[in-house]
Amino acid sequence: MDFDARFRTQLDDLKQEGNYRFFADLERVCGRFPKVLNHGPIGPEEVTVWCSNDYLGMGQHPSVVGAMVATAERSGTGAGGTRNISGTAHHHVTLERELAELHGKEEALLFTSGYVSNWAALSTLGTRLPGAVIFSDAWNHASMIEGMRHSRARREIWAHNDPADLDRKLSAYGPDVPKIVAFESVYSMDGDIAPIREIVEVAERHGAMTYLDEVHAVGMYGPCGGGVAEALGLMDRITLIEGTLGKAFGCFGGYITGSAALCDFVRSFASGFIFTTAIPPAVAAAATASIRHLKVSEIERAKQRRQVDKLRARFDALGIPHLPNPSHIIPVMVKDPVKCRMIADTLMADWGIYVQPINYPTVPKGTERLRFTPGPLHSDGDIDHLCRALNSLWSQCALARQIA
């Protein structure tokens, strides 16, 4: 059997649909971000990145880079294995304490990524709590969905950001049924923010535990960067807060925080923790430095908000259609996979602007978009250049303008 032929057939289908993904060959250089070196065949030697999840540029911050370099020189590069065997380092313990304090919880537990922390925690909770039912927001991330599926627990889907529908779904189950309400704070594709207070109040009325994914919010919101729940003063009412070190903190890894019993429970039963090599001590040290900096510094968040507001205002003035939301994410709607890919390619080749098209299966067909994430290191000149490029391409592609 010619397996490669079967692979190529399905890849060709993706390309014809406009949903095939091309990866650029880029090199970040400390001190130059969001400018990066382009080693690919298309576009100038230096391009500006507009779609990074390093939202605050902390991956370039001298204290974060310095902590990683110093720890690598002292401790080496790897963790040495899973934490159950040989991989627990003092830097892991220090980081977990920092994360627990950030979210006002007793304990924290590190994972190799935010995807793994969601998958491992939700699958463990659903598997190890007999008869549990997981109530999932309809727009939850793939990592959460995979964790729920793996648990084989019963799953109820409630309408996106709709506490009333959640209440109806929860009301169908008695008080003896373990209930887990799983949702996100900031949804990364539309940039909308959950009504966390209302969701928590509904969950509390039904005796359900709450599982909040704050991956796109940690570092970004709240006086210490604890996320939307911190900004709203709700962290103490949420059972489990999950986050990542790979976005606003500019490093790598994922985590959960909660009670000591909850974290120990997941640590003891989650295969995604038990059988995975721990993150390197140098990465843990860098993440700790980033969290400590953002706990006391408002500079990065303030600059980032200013640039977001400027870009939104420029898009409004030009009629570039973007989804209104209260977050740092600006989705520009194209609604056609081929045109979305073409605009992204042209921005790269002719304008030195790197932004990835977002298409199916990340978003539903017909809602294709470009997702812009302005950061504190984007200059006003960068914004001007991007707006000139998009204004030109919108006319060339005969795309509809948004009337203010």
Steps between C-alpha positions, in 0.01 A plus 500: 500500500631845405448693824684808371251529215216502752678764705557717191136475391374641827769768503403602147139532616613733779691716252204526262274605788747768602547335840856369458741659747838635395763564766744785470869457587552783748771581755435713806791722604512642852431869508344517151157342549243538345750522213635154412739360242332322212688194369221391265483552124215753514523855629780732616783398731331669796126483567270627775300240692140598571355172628727397787355375826805643678254779569725721712837418344616337824688238299743784423512659846857522639406365844324199347777423253761554771327258738489230232864544400628507858303189596608308190862582581453381857262204459536391136238476233263215582290393798640147500171317467148489634454662839393165643839348414780753486370829366373709791721802543495777755408739217177302441407532866578872502291560188204303635506709818508817290203383293297400805558844649412671171157335497438500875501120520663249735694314233593491134614222267720541191451330165693506174242723325161659545358237267631222722385663823142523367506152351651340811298683764158465337555139400611416855209678666246342267650154537567493874173659621245219451185616324640847427338719237707771331313809383700652215462839335429442130812693395751335732851436368594172332725408795203517738281301263767231465531473878126457539483240224788306646331491841192335346291693750158619394525842335236770473563788258355835601458797268806723481521753785136429595454455879125446458558201273762369742242529779249298297756229426612476864140482623456165327737333748449441870723615786670159528651528148855643488485798263791680331436828318782557248545830316756761392543862598624642166406307186793534265329500160226759561672671792182508710507468878280267704248632755700331773305634798167380365642159407653455845173595670309242294760231577491579871121466512534147362800397711722469191874549489626764255788444258624825345750514214685836521772429243431812292453717809782422744754780503253722314221582745474577868732716712756218527433327167293224656243514220141609460397321821750712693375817332146412612602389851370147441806276529402368843162382364647293215601142578775458241679764294706377207755707314804504276854630519528513120298811419513825699774362727716437193631156601374142469279263696154478657359467849197461722438663837254408773478343843783284629276193478395574141856553375626192682210301354589602143873450566436147625264380227561703181690303238581828323704598805634166619649381171630827353848647535491816709568844355868601522603687818619793286151538354347487848741766622418727205127458558543583868687819408227598252219445749681695771559790262140518379367479856643845569535663156207657321720649227470215251123462542441875470707528179331197355151640566595830335616326183186284489282810527699676226472209258127457561444872437699487175306195381173680577612804303590283199191279521707185555247259658609369837307334778425735791613354831646621830825303472844542344417281198388666174343254250473652151229316313563380142247214488666324209785248544664564162494880537615471860801294391569735208491812719737342752739395224496846341555672833808285549639523147433865418474675836719300740206435732455155653151395607360150471156442346258338742277252324320168544519297725623770741190706413179397318498520122384840382656681798862506377701786642834664568571521873707799609655531846662843542764510770692764693797459264301584187577862409259757360695463177426126499130578537511752214675249273251223581201726437634619165552139396156379606327803348667428166423128508138553603449704185690256278293205626172692481416412859215671680579794726354541844294818539560668835 
